[in-house]
Amino acid sequence: PPLRPNDCWHPTRDTMTKRLKTTNEVSSLLKLPEELLLKCLEPLDMRGLLCVSLSCRHLRAHAMRRVLPLRVMTWNIRFKGGERKLGGWDWEDRLPVLVGVVERENPDILLLQEDTAELVAELRSLQKYHSFPRGTNEMKTEIIGETMFFHHRVNHELCGILWRKNLFEYLDGGQFEWKGSRNEWVNVFTWVLLKGNTQLLVFNTHLESGLGQLEKQQNSKMLRHAIGKILKHFEGVPFILGGDFNTDKSGFDYKILTGRELHTFRLGGDKESDLVDVFTALDEDRPDKRFEPVFNNVRTGGHNGTTYNSWREPEQAIVVSNHKNSKAEGHERHIDHIYIGHACRDIIRAVDAKVVINSSSEDIRKQGSSPCFCGALKKCKRAWSAKAKEL
């Protein structure tokens, strides 16, 4: 039979009906006692909680009570000594800037590389953090790979992990080392087990630079081996990995590290040790790129170049990446990475990722303070005083 006018489908009417139904359901939920409402949210995983918080501002407060925001930062602070030869800043100039940037960014967990015991001792102003290790005597170092050690290592770094005192409690920690392709370099991997609202494993690493693809692949395998050894003791604990990997994300070593190609080509490897790069996680958790800096539709985190710039401006790092024989674009060009354990993606979700490029003394200078607050003025006075004595 012919349709009557009232039988026609009206998209506006249908949308309004759905919206009214949803509003009524939310209103019914909000009428529930708070304890019962929290019980309703308990079965939801992290993605479900984020969806609830985005879909209804009234439920957001309740959903976010079950979400622990976590800010993680990784930074190679560079060894002390010889900086001027490389065109860089002396440690005395870098120290107040480093502290100022950390205080401004306010990470809950901070991963450092090239941090010797001497440098860490001078970071006393970061009083809201505990750290591991504090010195070489505190480390439980295990050598993996070749057992024959070497006596002329150049990197006596701690590869330390810092965490907010008011958020986490230290439970356990240790360190792995393995020989680099050059006898004087040691690859370092530090780990800690922290307890906050839940337990969390945090891994930090610094890998050798200037390697060929085969050596990089070997380092990826050693990292997975170290992660696997720890997960056997702390099964089911969520984990994150960060550090200076000295490699971008365009090579086969990256695919081995994350585990993607290991399983595709049946090369072995435990899936529990698989990793998800934070930018890949961001694409899954927040796919809308309209408000994100991108290059050729690849997220950049605000910086489309390598994260090592030879003490020069960020623009120089982009030039370096442009001249590399690499297909990497956007965040794939970075050599400092943060990863989330693939097995714990239901627990850990990404909401933002960026590269901090405003890290000069002028960027963090407080309004009204001297432009020379970083220590350059003190150095000038010492130099003038020494010159006056000569005269």
WOZI-V759570 format. One record per helix or strand. SS is the DSSP state (hx for helix, st for strand). FROM is the first residue (numbers start at 0). TO is the last residue. If there is no record, write none. Layout:
BEGIN
ss = {SS,SS}
from = {FROM,FROM}
to = {TO,TO}
END
This chain:
BEGIN
ss = {hx,hx,hx,hx,hx,st,hx,hx,st,hx,st,hx,st,st,st,st,st,hx,st,hx,hx,hx,st,hx,st,st,hx,hx,st,hx,hx,hx}
from = {4,10,33,45,56,71,83,90,108,116,128,135,140,160,168,185,198,212,238,251,259,270,274,277,293,297,313,329,335,341,360,375}
to = {6,29,41,54,63,75,85,104,112,120,131,137,142,163,178,194,205,232,243,257,263,272,276,284,294,298,321,332,340,343,363,389}
END
